[in-house]
Amino acid sequence: MALTFEDKKKIVSEVAAVATEAHSAVAAEYHGLSVGEMTELRVKAREGGVYLRVVKNNLAKLALADTEFSCMSEGFVGPLVLAFSQEDPGAAARVLKDFAKEHDKLEVKMLSVGGELLPASDIDRLAKLPTRDQALAILAGTFRAPVEKLARTLNEVPGKLVRTVAAVRDSKPA
């Protein structure tokens, strides 16, 4: 079934709207995956907060032209699925990397973060980025560490005094 011009305009505007809000984008070749496997990938993407879309390359180039992901346009060759991280920068990379472990037909071709095109080999680095909650927990731990150290130091002063008095008491004959 051929797409009408209006359908193409809707697809381009939808992908462009998602791309302007996205933190990162990953393009992967899906040639050889079955319909069931693609459905499984879509389910995992939805669960991970990732917008996943198979778009014709020309439409993808038009949709990403005025976004920070326009650097990906040169690499749109062959059947590609686009994944956009909507919640945190590493979400799309995590979903596609985990799926590619089980399905070797899915091959990541390129990724982009902050307007910079990265090679497909950097997917591990992007996938290891902490989620928002993990980053906040790390930040809270960093802020808490000096306060805990101060409390331990202040608590050690009376403890040391008590140990010194006990040592003096033990050294004197009864």
Residue pairs with C-beta under 8 A, 6 or more apart in sequence:
3 11
8 59
11 55
11 59
11 63
12 59
12 62
12 63
13 63
14 53
14 63
15 53
15 55
15 59
15 60
15 63
15 64
15 82
16 63
16 64
16 66
16 67
18 51
18 53
18 84
18 86
19 25
19 63
19 64
19 67
19 68
19 69
19 84
20 67
21 86
22 51
22 69
22 84
22 85
22 86
23 85
23 86
23 87
23 88
23 89
23 91
23 113
24 84
24 85
24 89
24 90
24 91
24 92
24 93
24 111
24 112
24 113
24 114
24 126
25 64
25 69
25 72
25 82
25 83
25 84
25 85
25 92
25 111
25 112
26 82
26 83
26 85
26 92
26 93
26 96
26 108
26 110
26 111
26 112
26 123
26 126
27 72
27 75
27 76
27 80
27 81
27 82
27 83
27 108
27 109
27 110
27 111
28 80
28 81
28 83
28 96
28 100
28 106
28 107
28 108
28 109
29 78
29 79
29 80
29 81
29 106
29 107
29 109
30 38
30 41
30 54
30 79
30 80
30 81
30 105
30 106
31 78
31 79
31 105
32 105
33 41
33 103
33 105
33 106
37 103
37 105
38 54
38 81
40 99
41 52
41 81
41 95
41 99
41 103
41 106
42 52
44 95
44 98
44 99
45 51
45 52
45 83
45 92
45 95
46 52
48 91
48 92
48 94
48 95
49 85
49 86
49 87
49 88
49 91
50 83
50 84
50 85
50 86
50 91
50 92
50 95
51 83
51 84
51 86
52 81
52 82
52 83
52 84
52 95
53 81
53 82
54 79
54 80
54 81
54 82
55 63
55 80
55 82
57 76
57 77
57 78
57 80
60 73
60 76
60 80
60 82
61 73
61 76
64 70
64 72
64 73
65 73
68 112
68 114
68 115
69 112
69 115
71 112
71 115
71 116
71 117
72 110
72 112
72 117
75 109
75 110
75 117
80 109
83 92
83 95
83 96
84 92
85 91
85 92
85 93
87 131
87 132
88 129
88 130
88 131
88 132
89 113
89 126
89 129
90 126
90 127
90 128
90 129
90 130
90 131
91 131
92 111
93 111
93 123
93 126
93 127
93 129
94 127
96 106
96 108
96 123
97 108
97 123
97 124
97 127
99 106
100 106
100 107
100 108
107 120
108 120
108 123
109 120
110 117
110 118
110 119
110 120
111 117
111 118
111 120
111 122
111 123
111 126
112 118
113 126
118 126
130 138
